[in-house]
Amino acid sequence: MAIGLDNAGFSDALVILGAAGLVIPAFARFRISPVIGFILVGFLVGPAGLGSLSGQFPWLYYVTISDPHSIEPFAEFGIVLLLFSIGLELSFKRLWGMRRLVFGTGAAELLGSAALIAVALHIIGQGWAGAAGLGLALALSSTALVLPLVGTTSAVGRGAFAMLLFEDLALVPIIFALGAMAPTASDDGWAGLAGVALRGGLTVVALYVGGRLVLPRLFAQAARTKSPELFLAASLLVVIVASVATTAAGLSPIVGALLAGLLIAETEYHSEVEVMTAPFKGLALGVFLITVGMSLDLRSIVANWGSLLTAVVGVVVVKTVVTYLLLRVTHARPAIAAETGLLMGSPSETTLIVLATAAQAQLILPTTAAFWQTVTALGMTITPLLAQAGRQVSKRIEARTIEPLPVIDPGETPGTVLIGFGRVGRMVADMLRTHNQPYLAIEADIDVVAEARSSGYPVLFGDIARTELADRLNLMSARALILTMDDPVLTVRLARRMRSLAPDLPIIARARDARHAAELYRAGVTDAVPETLESSLQLSEAVLVDLGVAMGPVIASIHEKRDELRQLIRREAALDREPRIRRVRRKGELQT
């Protein structure tokens, strides 16, 4: 039987899919996190947005979500798949290596933030039990929002992941503890908490042992069928079984999802599983963010904007300061600690669960829970903005703390100057050092500068586009200038500017392709090296030889293509000489 648009679930599904199809490309076009886009869509199509007008304008029913609660299971599934994908990127060895961060810094961050927030709330009139419940709830940070922004491998991501992992593990004990603190609770509540810890530990051990024995055989059988559908079904089955098992034991389903990811990561099939489940994770996470947006009520926000703003700022400040101080104690760099602190400053989706538990246990009033739910939704909405602010603060701190290189005297020469110190710049620096050629590198990414300095490379943090930096380095007397940035527009602009400042300075630039090389020659570079040209020709040569084509004709055609591109660059750049596009071959091969 056909499903009509009058079916609420079908209509809501179309709205969600349409939102995903519009939000992701639109916000990617403007380099804005789609997180904000999904939250705004949820606010717009939710019951507090256009959904409130569907009674007056019936056609709005088809572009709004009529039953917000019907999509909540999909949102929760998105979080489960997110933790599963995080587990795929890890290993038990790496997780064991993070145990001090997880159970040391993570525990201290959660309990320290909760204690400070609870004390502040008690001072303004909240009872101790309610203040403790609110403190624990607001101290949680969003795994679903934070990790997609920074990953788990960067310096910021490792610290954030360790703290978020402890929070996810502590969620169910927190819920049981709040139930035990209820006015009507008995002493059995604490015994139940101990029982959950015991059952949870046994379940995790059983899943680990069973997974190590069963999963390799399961995925090997699925791989033999060469059926992508069966492989996907096996992956989702593992996630669901692990999540159901940990839920039955009293733990959170996301703990089971993370464990399933860790178990599959130990097999040779983890890459295929990650590719298979990625689309589901992205879409389900988008649904979760839409539910966050639907919890925002503009009228309530406007009516209580002062107290809401104070609450959001207070929570963010407390959590940022606590996280910063704890990371500094563990010898993290100030810039990394500050960025991680701001990133962890906002509340979490699990905050809403703990708030509901505290209200159900009669630790806080329903009106108090509703106020802090709005604070949580607002805090989650600004998480991408906090992440961006954290990156800017990190760069400023690094710029102040990093040891500056000395200013070069006007009578001295800086040797060869490298602009940009990524993979290309580092390779050029190694070759210059091999041949005892003095050089100095300039890089605008402070993290790259710090890493290069620790490895012994003479790298200066700065923006070469600033005239004062060029004067400080005495670039006009440099022996050569090498532009290695992966930014075509900036490379052309710098080449033109440096040529006007130093007409006789040899300028060698990295070009993206032949046309970009021609543009660089017009800007005044001495030599432009297209990065895609030689790699493409060498790939072509390799595949033709492997296909059985004779070496002689292959080499001849490669030379013809290289000469064709050389003439294209010469013609478009209006050069009176042949541009340098060549590759020195091994002995016995032709040379162009």
C-alpha positions as CSV (number, residue, x, y, z in Angstrom):
1,M,0.0,0.0,0.0
2,A,1.4,3.4,-1.0
3,I,2.3,5.9,1.8
4,G,0.7,9.3,1.4
5,L,2.1,12.6,2.5
6,D,-0.6,12.8,5.2
7,N,1.4,10.1,7.1
8,A,3.3,12.1,9.8
9,G,6.3,9.8,9.9
10,F,6.7,9.9,6.1
11,S,6.3,13.7,5.9
12,D,8.8,14.2,8.7
13,A,11.3,11.9,7.0
14,L,11.1,13.9,3.8
15,V,11.7,17.2,5.7
16,I,14.8,15.7,7.4
17,L,16.2,14.3,4.1
18,G,15.5,17.6,2.4
19,A,17.2,19.5,5.2
20,A,20.3,17.2,4.9
21,G,20.4,17.7,1.1
22,L,20.3,21.5,1.5
23,V,22.2,22.2,4.7
24,I,25.4,20.3,4.1
25,P,26.3,21.7,0.6
26,A,25.0,25.2,1.4
27,F,27.0,25.6,4.6
28,A,30.1,23.8,3.1
29,R,29.9,26.4,0.3
30,F,30.4,29.2,2.8
31,R,32.8,27.1,5.0
32,I,30.5,27.1,7.9
33,S,30.0,24.0,10.1
34,P,26.9,22.1,9.1
35,V,26.3,21.7,12.8
36,I,24.9,25.2,13.0
37,G,22.9,24.6,9.8
38,F,21.1,21.5,11.2
39,I,20.3,23.3,14.5
40,L,18.9,26.3,12.7
41,V,16.8,24.0,10.5
42,G,15.5,22.2,13.6
43,F,14.5,25.6,15.1
44,L,12.9,26.7,11.9
45,V,10.8,23.6,11.2
46,G,10.2,22.7,14.8
47,P,7.1,23.3,16.9
48,A,8.4,26.6,18.2
49,G,9.2,27.8,14.6
50,L,7.1,27.4,11.5
51,G,5.4,24.3,13.0
52,S,3.5,26.6,15.3
53,L,1.8,28.2,12.2
54,S,0.7,25.0,10.6
55,G,-2.8,25.4,12.0
56,Q,-3.2,28.7,10.2
57,F,-1.3,27.6,7.0
58,P,-2.0,23.9,6.4
59,W,0.6,23.7,3.7
60,L,3.3,24.2,6.3
61,Y,2.5,20.7,7.5
62,Y,4.5,19.3,4.6
63,V,7.7,21.4,5.3
64,T,7.7,21.1,9.1
65,I,8.1,18.3,11.7
66,S,4.7,17.5,13.2
67,D,5.9,15.0,15.8
68,P,9.3,15.9,17.3
69,H,9.3,12.8,19.6
70,S,9.0,10.5,16.6
71,I,12.5,11.3,15.4
72,E,14.3,11.1,18.7
73,P,15.1,7.3,18.3
74,F,16.9,8.2,15.1
75,A,18.8,10.9,16.8
76,E,19.9,8.5,19.5
77,F,20.9,6.0,16.9
78,G,23.1,8.7,15.3
79,I,25.0,9.2,18.6
80,V,25.4,5.4,18.8
81,L,26.9,5.3,15.3
82,L,29.2,8.2,16.1
83,L,30.7,6.4,19.1
84,F,31.0,3.3,17.0
85,S,32.9,5.2,14.3
86,I,35.2,6.6,17.0
87,G,35.9,3.1,18.2
88,L,36.9,2.1,14.7
89,E,39.6,4.8,14.7
90,L,41.0,3.6,18.0
91,S,42.6,0.4,19.3
92,F,42.7,-1.2,22.7
93,K,46.4,-0.5,22.9
94,R,45.8,3.2,22.3
95,L,42.9,3.3,24.7
96,W,45.0,1.7,27.4
97,G,47.7,4.2,26.8
98,M,45.1,7.0,27.5
99,R,44.0,5.5,30.8
100,R,45.6,8.3,32.9
101,L,43.9,10.9,30.8
102,V,40.6,9.2,30.9
103,F,40.4,8.2,34.5
104,G,42.6,11.0,35.8
105,T,42.1,14.2,33.9
106,G,38.6,13.1,32.7
107,A,37.4,12.3,36.2
108,A,38.9,15.5,37.6
109,E,37.3,17.7,34.9
110,L,33.8,16.2,35.4
111,L,33.9,16.3,39.2
112,G,35.7,19.7,39.4
113,S,33.3,21.4,37.0
114,A,30.3,19.8,38.7
115,A,31.5,20.9,42.2
116,L,32.1,24.6,41.1
117,I,28.7,24.8,39.3
118,A,26.9,23.2,42.2
119,V,28.4,25.6,44.8
120,A,27.5,28.6,42.6
121,L,23.9,27.4,42.3
122,H,23.6,26.7,46.0
123,I,24.8,30.3,46.7
124,I,21.9,31.7,44.6
125,G,19.3,29.6,46.4
126,Q,19.3,26.0,45.0
127,G,19.2,23.2,47.5
128,W,22.3,21.0,47.8
129,A,20.8,17.9,46.3
130,G,19.4,19.9,43.3
131,A,22.6,21.8,42.9
132,A,24.6,18.6,42.8
133,G,22.3,17.2,40.1
134,L,22.5,20.4,38.0
135,G,26.2,20.5,38.5
136,L,26.7,17.0,37.2
137,A,24.4,17.6,34.3
138,L,25.9,20.8,33.1
139,A,29.5,19.5,33.6
140,L,28.9,17.0,30.7
141,S,30.2,18.0,27.2
142,S,28.9,16.9,23.9
143,T,30.6,14.0,22.3
144,A,28.4,14.3,19.2
145,L,29.5,17.9,18.6
146,V,33.1,18.1,19.8
147,L,34.7,15.1,18.2
148,P,33.5,15.8,14.6
149,L,35.1,19.2,15.0
150,V,38.6,18.1,16.1
151,G,38.8,14.3,15.7
152,T,40.7,12.1,18.0
153,T,44.3,12.3,16.7
154,S,45.2,16.0,17.1
155,A,46.6,17.3,20.4
156,V,43.2,19.0,21.1
157,G,41.3,15.9,20.0
158,R,43.2,13.5,22.3
159,G,42.5,15.5,25.4
160,A,38.9,16.2,24.5
161,F,38.3,12.5,23.7
162,A,39.7,11.3,27.0
163,M,37.4,13.6,29.0
164,L,34.4,12.8,26.8
165,L,35.0,9.1,27.1
166,F,35.0,9.3,30.9
167,E,31.8,11.3,30.8
168,D,30.1,8.7,28.6
169,L,31.2,6.0,31.0
170,A,30.0,8.0,34.0
171,L,26.5,8.8,32.6
172,V,24.7,5.8,34.0
173,P,26.3,5.9,37.4
174,I,25.3,9.6,37.6
175,I,21.7,8.7,36.8
176,F,21.6,6.0,39.5
177,A,23.3,8.4,42.0
178,L,20.6,11.0,41.4
179,G,17.9,8.4,41.9
180,A,19.5,7.4,45.1
181,M,19.6,11.1,46.2
182,A,15.8,11.5,45.7
183,P,13.8,12.4,48.8
184,T,11.7,9.2,48.4
185,A,14.7,6.9,47.7
186,S,15.9,4.2,50.1
187,D,19.4,2.9,50.8
188,D,18.8,0.3,48.0
189,G,19.7,3.0,45.5
190,W,23.4,2.8,46.4
191,A,23.3,-1.0,46.3
192,G,21.8,-0.8,42.9
193,L,24.6,1.5,41.7
194,A,27.1,-1.1,42.9
195,G,25.2,-3.8,41.1
196,V,25.2,-1.8,37.9
197,A,29.0,-1.4,38.1
198,L,29.5,-5.2,38.6
199,R,27.1,-6.2,35.9
200,G,28.5,-3.6,33.5
201,G,32.1,-4.8,34.1
202,L,31.1,-8.4,33.5
203,T,29.3,-7.5,30.3
204,V,32.2,-5.5,28.9
205,V,34.5,-8.5,29.6
206,A,32.1,-10.9,28.0
207,L,31.7,-8.7,24.9
208,Y,35.5,-8.3,24.6
209,V,36.2,-12.1,24.8
210,G,33.2,-13.0,22.6
211,G,34.1,-10.3,20.0
212,R,37.7,-11.4,19.7
213,L,36.5,-15.0,19.0
214,V,33.4,-14.3,16.8
215,L,34.0,-11.1,14.8
216,P,36.9,-12.3,12.6
217,R,34.9,-15.3,11.5
218,L,31.7,-13.3,11.1
219,F,33.2,-10.7,8.8
220,A,35.3,-13.3,6.9
221,Q,32.1,-15.1,6.0
222,A,30.4,-11.8,5.0
223,A,33.5,-10.9,2.9
224,R,33.4,-14.3,1.1
225,T,29.9,-13.6,-0.1
226,K,31.1,-10.4,-1.8
227,S,27.8,-8.8,-0.9
228,P,28.0,-5.2,0.4
229,E,24.5,-5.5,1.8
230,L,25.5,-8.5,4.0
231,F,28.7,-6.8,5.1
232,L,26.7,-3.7,6.2
233,A,24.1,-5.9,7.9
234,A,26.8,-7.7,9.9
235,S,28.3,-4.3,10.9
236,L,25.0,-2.9,12.1
237,L,24.2,-6.2,13.9
238,V,27.4,-6.0,15.9
239,V,26.6,-2.4,16.9
240,I,23.0,-3.3,17.9
241,V,24.0,-6.4,19.9
242,A,26.7,-4.6,21.8
243,S,24.5,-1.6,22.6
244,V,21.6,-3.8,23.7
245,A,24.0,-5.9,25.9
246,T,25.4,-2.8,27.7
247,T,21.9,-1.3,28.1
248,A,20.6,-4.5,29.6
249,A,23.5,-4.4,32.1
250,G,22.5,-0.9,33.1
251,L,25.2,1.0,31.1
252,S,24.7,3.4,28.3
253,P,24.2,2.0,24.8
254,I,27.0,4.3,23.6
255,V,29.4,2.3,25.7
256,G,28.5,-0.8,23.8
257,A,28.8,1.0,20.5
258,L,32.3,2.2,21.4
259,L,33.3,-1.3,22.4
260,A,31.9,-2.7,19.2
261,G,34.0,-0.2,17.2
262,L,37.2,-1.1,19.2
263,L,36.6,-4.8,18.6
264,I,36.2,-4.4,14.8
265,A,39.2,-2.0,14.7
266,E,41.3,-5.0,15.8
267,T,40.3,-6.9,12.7
268,E,41.4,-6.4,9.1
269,Y,37.9,-5.3,8.1
270,H,37.7,-2.1,10.0
271,S,38.3,0.2,6.9
272,E,35.5,-1.4,5.0
273,V,33.1,-1.2,7.9
274,E,34.0,2.5,8.4
275,V,33.2,3.3,4.8
276,M,29.9,1.3,4.9
277,T,28.5,3.0,8.0
278,A,29.7,6.5,7.4
279,P,26.6,7.7,5.4
280,F,24.3,6.4,8.2
281,K,26.3,8.1,10.9
282,G,26.2,11.5,9.1
283,L,22.5,11.4,8.4
284,A,21.6,10.2,11.9
285,L,23.8,12.8,13.5
286,G,22.0,15.5,11.4
287,V,18.7,14.2,12.8
288,F,20.1,14.6,16.3
289,L,21.1,18.2,15.7
290,I,17.7,18.9,14.2
291,T,16.1,17.7,17.5
292,V,18.4,20.1,19.4
293,G,17.2,23.0,17.3
294,M,13.6,22.0,17.8
295,S,14.1,22.4,21.6
296,L,14.7,26.1,21.2
297,D,11.8,28.5,21.8
298,L,12.5,32.0,20.5
299,R,9.7,33.5,22.6
300,S,11.1,32.0,25.8
301,I,14.6,33.1,24.9
302,V,13.6,36.7,24.3
303,A,11.6,36.8,27.5
304,N,14.5,35.5,29.7
305,W,17.5,36.5,27.6
306,G,19.4,38.1,30.5
307,S,19.3,35.2,32.9
308,L,19.8,32.7,30.0
309,L,22.9,34.6,28.8
310,T,24.3,34.8,32.3
311,A,23.8,31.0,32.8
312,V,25.3,30.1,29.4
313,V,28.4,32.3,30.0
314,G,28.8,31.1,33.6
315,V,28.8,27.4,32.6
316,V,31.2,27.9,29.7
317,V,33.6,30.0,31.8
318,V,33.7,27.4,34.7
319,K,34.2,24.4,32.4
320,T,36.8,26.2,30.3
321,V,38.8,27.3,33.3
322,V,38.7,23.9,35.0
323,T,39.7,22.1,31.8
324,Y,42.5,24.6,31.1
325,L,44.0,24.3,34.6
326,L,43.8,20.4,34.6
327,L,45.5,20.2,31.2
328,R,48.2,22.6,32.3
329,V,48.9,20.4,35.3
330,T,49.4,17.5,32.9
331,H,52.0,19.6,31.0
332,A,49.9,20.4,28.0
333,R,50.9,23.5,26.1
334,P,49.0,26.7,27.1
335,A,47.5,27.1,23.6
336,I,46.3,23.4,23.5
337,A,44.8,23.7,27.0
338,A,43.0,26.9,26.1
339,E,41.5,25.6,22.9
340,T,40.4,22.3,24.5
341,G,38.9,24.3,27.4
342,L,36.7,26.4,25.1
343,L,35.8,23.4,23.1
344,M,34.6,21.5,26.2
345,G,32.8,24.6,27.6
346,S,29.2,23.9,26.3
347,P,26.8,21.4,27.8
348,S,25.8,18.1,26.2
349,E,22.9,16.1,24.8
350,T,23.4,13.9,27.8
351,T,22.8,17.0,30.0
352,L,19.1,16.8,28.9
353,I,18.9,13.2,30.1
354,V,20.4,14.0,33.5
355,L,18.2,17.0,33.9
356,A,15.1,14.9,33.2
357,T,16.4,12.4,35.8
358,A,16.9,15.1,38.4
359,A,13.4,16.5,37.8
360,Q,11.9,13.0,38.0
361,A,13.7,12.4,41.3
362,Q,12.2,15.7,42.6
363,L,15.7,17.2,43.1
364,I,14.7,20.2,41.0
365,L,11.4,21.8,40.0
366,P,10.1,21.2,36.5
367,T,10.4,24.9,35.7
368,T,14.1,24.8,36.8
369,A,14.6,21.8,34.5
370,A,13.0,23.7,31.6
371,F,15.2,26.7,32.1
372,W,18.4,24.6,32.1
373,Q,17.2,22.7,29.1
374,T,17.1,25.9,27.2
375,V,20.5,26.8,28.5
376,T,21.8,23.4,27.2
377,A,20.3,23.9,23.8
378,L,21.8,27.4,23.5
379,G,25.2,26.1,24.7
380,M,25.2,23.3,22.2
381,T,24.3,25.7,19.4
382,I,27.4,27.9,20.0
383,T,29.8,24.9,20.2
384,P,31.1,25.5,16.7
385,L,31.6,29.1,17.6
386,L,33.5,28.2,20.7
387,A,35.7,25.8,18.6
388,Q,36.5,28.6,16.2
389,A,37.2,31.0,19.1
390,G,39.4,28.4,20.7
391,R,41.5,28.1,17.5
392,Q,42.0,31.9,17.4
393,V,42.9,32.1,21.1
394,S,45.4,29.2,20.6
395,K,47.1,31.0,17.7
396,R,47.4,34.2,19.8
397,I,48.8,32.3,22.8
398,E,51.4,30.4,20.6
399,A,52.4,33.6,18.9
400,R,53.2,35.2,22.3
401,T,54.8,32.1,23.9
402,I,57.0,30.9,21.0
403,E,60.6,32.1,21.1
404,P,61.1,34.6,18.3
405,L,63.9,34.3,15.8
406,P,66.4,37.2,15.8
407,V,66.0,40.1,13.4
408,I,68.5,39.9,10.5
409,D,70.9,42.8,10.2
410,P,70.6,44.9,7.1
411,G,74.1,43.9,6.0
412,E,73.4,40.2,6.3
413,T,71.7,37.8,4.0
414,P,69.1,35.3,5.2
415,G,70.2,32.9,2.5
416,T,67.3,31.1,0.9
417,V,63.8,32.0,2.3
418,L,61.1,29.4,2.3
419,I,57.5,30.6,2.6
420,G,55.3,27.8,3.9
421,F,56.6,24.8,5.8
422,G,54.1,22.0,5.0
423,R,55.2,18.7,3.4
424,V,56.7,20.4,0.4
425,G,58.5,23.1,2.4
426,R,60.0,20.5,4.8
427,M,61.3,18.4,1.9
428,V,62.9,21.5,0.3
429,A,64.4,22.4,3.7
430,D,65.9,18.9,4.0
431,M,67.5,19.1,0.6
432,L,69.0,22.6,1.3
433,R,70.4,21.3,4.6
434,T,71.9,18.2,2.9
435,H,73.8,20.5,0.6
436,N,74.8,23.0,3.4
437,Q,72.7,25.8,2.0
438,P,71.6,28.3,4.7
439,Y,67.8,29.0,4.8
440,L,65.0,30.4,6.9
441,A,61.4,29.3,6.7
442,I,58.2,31.3,7.4
443,E,54.9,29.6,8.4
444,A,51.6,31.1,9.4
445,D,50.3,28.0,11.2
446,I,51.6,28.2,14.7
447,D,51.2,24.4,15.4
448,V,53.4,23.7,12.4
449,V,55.9,26.2,13.6
450,A,56.0,24.7,17.1
451,E,56.5,21.2,15.7
452,A,59.2,22.3,13.3
453,R,61.1,24.2,16.0
454,S,61.1,21.1,18.2
455,S,62.7,19.2,15.3
456,G,65.4,21.7,14.9
457,Y,64.2,23.6,11.8
458,P,64.7,27.4,11.7
459,V,61.1,28.4,11.2
460,L,59.6,31.8,11.9
461,F,55.9,32.4,12.8
462,G,54.5,35.2,10.7
463,D,52.4,36.4,7.8
464,I,54.7,37.2,4.9
465,A,52.0,39.4,3.4
466,R,52.9,42.0,6.0
467,T,55.4,44.5,4.8
468,E,57.1,44.8,8.1
469,L,57.9,41.1,8.2
470,A,59.6,41.3,4.8
471,D,61.7,44.3,6.0
472,R,62.6,42.4,9.2
473,L,63.9,39.4,7.3
474,N,65.8,41.6,4.8
475,L,64.3,39.6,1.9
476,M,65.6,42.0,-0.7
477,S,69.1,40.7,0.0
478,A,68.1,37.0,0.1
479,R,69.8,34.6,-2.3
480,A,66.4,33.0,-3.3
481,L,62.8,32.9,-2.4
482,I,60.8,29.7,-2.5
483,L,56.9,29.8,-2.3
484,T,55.5,26.4,-1.3
485,M,52.0,27.4,0.0
486,D,49.0,25.4,-1.2
487,D,47.1,28.6,-1.9
488,P,47.2,29.6,-5.6
489,V,45.8,33.1,-5.1
490,L,48.1,33.9,-2.3
491,T,51.1,32.5,-4.1
492,V,50.4,34.8,-7.1
493,R,49.9,37.8,-5.0
494,L,53.1,37.3,-3.0
495,A,55.1,36.6,-6.2
496,R,53.9,39.9,-7.7
497,R,54.6,41.8,-4.5
498,M,58.1,40.3,-3.9
499,R,59.0,40.9,-7.6
500,S,58.2,44.6,-7.2
501,L,60.3,44.8,-4.1
502,A,63.3,42.8,-5.4
503,P,63.5,42.8,-9.2
504,D,66.6,40.6,-9.3
505,L,65.6,38.1,-6.6
506,P,65.3,34.5,-7.9
507,I,61.7,33.4,-7.0
508,I,60.8,29.7,-7.3
509,A,57.1,28.9,-6.8
510,R,55.0,25.8,-6.3
511,A,52.2,25.8,-8.9
512,R,49.0,23.8,-8.9
513,D,48.9,23.0,-12.6
514,A,50.1,24.4,-16.0
515,R,47.7,27.3,-16.1
516,H,48.6,28.3,-12.5
517,A,52.3,28.1,-13.5
518,A,51.6,30.5,-16.5
519,E,49.9,32.9,-14.1
520,L,52.9,32.8,-11.8
521,Y,55.3,33.5,-14.6
522,R,53.2,36.5,-15.5
523,A,53.5,37.6,-11.8
524,G,57.3,37.6,-12.1
525,V,58.5,34.2,-10.7
526,T,61.8,32.9,-12.1
527,D,60.6,29.3,-12.1
528,A,57.2,27.7,-11.5
529,V,56.9,24.0,-10.7
530,P,53.5,22.4,-11.4
531,E,53.0,19.8,-8.7
532,T,50.4,17.8,-10.6
533,L,52.3,17.6,-13.9
534,E,55.2,15.3,-13.2
535,S,53.2,13.0,-10.9
536,S,50.5,12.7,-13.5
537,L,53.1,11.9,-16.3
538,Q,54.8,9.3,-14.1
539,L,51.5,7.7,-13.2
540,S,50.7,7.5,-16.9
541,E,54.1,6.0,-17.7
542,A,53.7,3.4,-15.0
543,V,50.3,2.3,-16.1
544,L,51.2,2.1,-19.8
545,V,54.3,0.0,-19.1
546,D,52.2,-2.3,-16.9
547,L,49.7,-2.7,-19.7
548,G,52.4,-4.0,-21.9
549,V,53.2,-0.9,-24.0
550,A,56.8,-0.8,-25.1
551,M,59.1,1.6,-23.1
552,G,60.3,3.5,-26.1
553,P,56.9,4.8,-27.4
554,V,55.8,5.5,-23.8
555,I,58.8,7.7,-23.0
556,A,58.4,9.4,-26.4
557,S,54.8,10.2,-25.7
558,I,55.6,11.4,-22.2
559,H,58.2,13.8,-23.7
560,E,55.6,15.0,-26.2
561,K,53.1,15.7,-23.5
562,R,55.6,17.5,-21.4
563,D,56.7,19.6,-24.3
564,E,53.0,20.4,-25.1
565,L,52.5,21.6,-21.5
566,R,55.7,23.6,-21.7
567,Q,54.5,25.4,-24.8
568,L,51.2,26.1,-23.2
569,I,52.8,27.7,-20.2
570,R,55.2,29.7,-22.5
571,R,52.3,30.9,-24.7
572,E,50.0,31.9,-21.8
573,A,52.7,33.5,-19.8
574,A,54.2,35.3,-22.9
575,L,57.7,34.0,-22.0
576,D,60.7,34.6,-24.2
577,R,62.3,31.4,-22.9
578,E,61.4,27.8,-22.3
579,P,60.0,27.2,-18.8
580,R,61.7,24.6,-16.7
581,I,59.6,21.5,-16.8
582,R,61.9,18.5,-16.7
583,R,62.8,15.4,-14.8
584,V,66.2,14.0,-14.5
585,R,66.1,10.3,-15.2
586,R,68.3,7.5,-14.0
587,K,71.3,6.4,-16.0
588,G,70.2,4.7,-19.2
589,E,66.9,6.6,-19.6
590,L,66.2,9.6,-21.8
591,Q,66.4,13.1,-20.4
592,T,64.4,16.0,-21.5
